[in-house]
Structures are given as structure tokens and as C-alpha cells.
Amino acid sequence: MIDRDRLDALLARERAAFVATHPRSADAYAAAGNLFGRVPMTWMNKAATGLPVYAARARGSRLTDVDGHDYVDFCLGDTAAMAGHSPPAVVAAVTDRLASGGGLATMLPTEDAAWVGEELARRFGVPRWSFALTATDANRWAIRLLRAVTGRPRILVNSYCYHGSVDESLIVVGPDGRAASRPGNVGAPSDVTTTSRVAEYNDLAGLERELAHGDVAAVLMEPALTNIGIVLPAPGYLEGVRELTRRHGSYLVNDETHTFSAGPGGATAAWGLEPDVVTIGKAIGGGIPIGAYGLSEPLADLLGNRADLDLVDMGGVGGTLAGNPLSLTAARATLQHVLTPTAFAGMIAVATAFADGVRDIIDRAGLPWSVTQLGARVEYRFQSPAPTSGGASAAAADPALEDYLHAYLLNRGVLLTPFHNMALTSPDTTLADVAAHHEVFAAAVASLKG
Ligand SMILES: Cc1ncc(COP(=O)(O)O)c(C=O)c1O
């Protein structure tokens, strides 16, 4: 339906416009020759405009770049700022801890940790929590524990999942239906098909086939995929996963890092799920780095009784700055004052308005696209109905169209996540923010038709 030559020309126009209106950003990028890829972290080069947005300030749902342009931010740090940028309660708690408490790197416990553990237990239903600095590490450490406790070597994930830079998770169902390393997998320590198994999301038969080998310590999954577009569970799928994991003696880990958008206790609470382990990170720190994993009581007991596992030194689980006072003070303030049940109700209502409006624009334009919502998270895809597995969703990607929409929106003050077309709402996101997106999005869609 979309003329590709026209699309290429439109994208080139938007890129040129962005560079022309962002001279200070262009200078900053040019001056960063001692950074690998000119950015502090290579992913920051994932910029539809060819030049990263250099943020000067960010508050609530708004961000201002070094060239003085304001943006409504629906990226929210790819969920790390789901609490809004610099929420006042977190700023106050962190400032107090820094200025009055001090001692940010003592490797000693603080009282905030128990409060956060109790709150996470109440929200997610698993009672024994431990902390990391990133969700990646929470996943890494959780799966080590699960291999140890089962004596089984493999981890099973869904095709095109994302759980951070976890070696075992970089596996997909290949075109021939067999497990394969994810394309682009950088410097894998071993062949991932020997450490992992993979099944498509929503495919219970495939999951059962893989679990039947009897060597899977744990299934690590997002209750809904969020990193290849949002892929929601078909009726009965998650119940089937739980039943199959129990039947085959594999533990079930819900990675709630992104599905936390479903509600105050993530998809686990919203959908009444019963995982053995919950992992999470990003948003619970209100902008300060944190990761966490929670274990069921029987699992924690089993691990606690294993004298052969070195959990207090160099056994492979833990880190010097994990569980530091700043992360936990921030998490306490975030959970107590910012990402509250009331806040979630508001965020989800605003996200629903976002989804309804986008659906309306797409329908009126007669485009065969779809919109999917997971609580405070919304995604539009260039396929209808929405894909039901990671593989199908990966196949539906249209990088040029995606880049064009992102660049068009950026040039008109709207920021989406650089990965696919994901928009997230924070407690500060308003219906006016949503209306600002819709106005620009409708114009972008209209421009495709000439
Ligand atoms: C579901 C999920 N798990 C884990 C991670 C890794 O988080 P971090 O980058 O904080 O390690 C991500 C990051 O996007 C994620 O989406």
C-alpha cells in the first residue's frame, strides 16, 4: 500500500530536517570521537534520525534536548522511567540518602531493603527477594540458582524474547523450525543451542516437545512478549505453560521488567499467575539502577539448604554494588509514593485513550495495521490482526516505515521508544500528551499517501 520510493524520500527529508534543527546535538556527536560508536553505549545509535537526541533535562512526561526542543516522552527510557522522569518523591529520598545518609557503597544492608522486599512480595506473590543493579543480572543470577537446584543444564525461552544480555536467551526458532542462535549474537561463549531450548510464544505443543527432553531447569519468559512488539497470550496459554512446567519438573520465571505495565503487581497479579520466580528491574528504581528477583518459599528453602552453593562470595551470584542503599531508597520511594495502584489506574486510562485514538486514525486511513495494549503500554504494528508469536512479529517488521514514523514524530516533539513502535504512559502523562501524539501521528499517516 505504501510506495517505497516515496517512503525513502520522506525518511531522507525527515533526517535532513532533524540534523538541520539540531546543530548542537550534531556538534556533540561529532566531538565524541573517544566514545565507541560516538555514544556512551552502542544502543544509543539506534536513532531513526541518524543522530541521537541529546537530552538536557527531563521531568515527568517531558524531555528537552540540548538544542532547546521539547518532547512528549512516550519512550520513558524504555520503561526505566515509567514512574516519570525524576519523580519528586524519588528525588527527595535519593537526595536525602546522598546528602545526609551517605555511604552509598558500603556493601552493607540498609533497612529500606526489607521494606522493598515486603512490598514486592505483596505485589508479585513470591516471598524471598534479592537485588541486582539491572534486570539482566537479576535474570542471570536467577537462572544460575535454578540450574543449581534442579541439576539440569538448560534454560528455555520464547523465540525473539528479550531478557537483557543473558547468553542463554539469545536463541530463536530458525526458518527451518529448529533452534538457532539469534542473528547478530555477539561473541557467544558457547553454542546457545547447547545451553538453551526455545519455543514460540503461544505454542504449547512446541513447549511440551522441548520440555519433554527433561533437561530444562527453567522456562524464562515474559507473560506477554514486549520486546518484539507486544504479543498477548492466547486464552489458556499461560495456564498451559504453568501446567507443562509443573508436569516436566521445570521452574517458571516471569520476567516482569516490562509487563509491570499491566498493573501494580505486573501481569503476574493482573492475570493471577503462579510463577516460581519473578524477575524485574528498571521502573521500580524510579530512574536509579536496580534489578530484583523473588523466589517462592520452597525454592528459597531448597537453595538455603544447599551448603555446596557459594552464595556469599565468588560462586557466581551477586555483585559489589547490588542491593546498594541508593537503589533501595529509590525503589522504596517509587513503590510507596509513585507507582501506586492509584497511579496505575490513571496510567492505564491514559494508555487506553492512546490506543483508542491510534486505532481510530489507522481505521480511518484504511491501513492494515493493529494496536495492542498491555496496561500502560501500547504498541502499533504494521500487520492486522496483531502477530501471535515472536517469530511472526519479527517477520512483520518494517524498519524503513518504523524509522520514518519515529523521525516524523521526533521532528514534531514526540518521542517513542527507538525499538518498534512502543509508547508507555507514566503517572505524569496526560490526555493532552496523548492528543499531541495523535495530531502528529495522523499527519504522518496522511503524509504516507501523498
Ligand atoms: C523483559 C526484559 N527483561 C530484562 C531486560 C534487561 O534490563 P536491563 O537493561 O536493565 O538489564 C529488559 C530490557 O529491556 C527487558 O525488556
The ligand as a Gaussian input file, in Angstrom:
#p B3LYP/6-31G(d) Opt

LIG

0 1
 C       11.820000      -8.135000      29.738000
 C       13.172000      -7.568000      29.982000
 N       14.000000      -8.183000      30.842000
 C       15.217000      -7.711000      31.100000
 C       15.673000      -6.575000      30.495000
 C       17.054000      -6.076000      30.786000
 O       17.003000      -4.931000      31.539000
 P       18.379000      -4.139000      31.846000
 O       18.731000      -3.494000      30.551000
 O       18.026000      -3.193000      32.921000
 O       19.367000      -5.135000      32.267000
 C       14.865000      -5.897000      29.594000
 C       15.324000      -4.672000      28.910000
 O       14.704000      -4.145000      28.013000
 C       13.580000      -6.402000      29.329000
 O       12.750000      -5.812000      28.460000

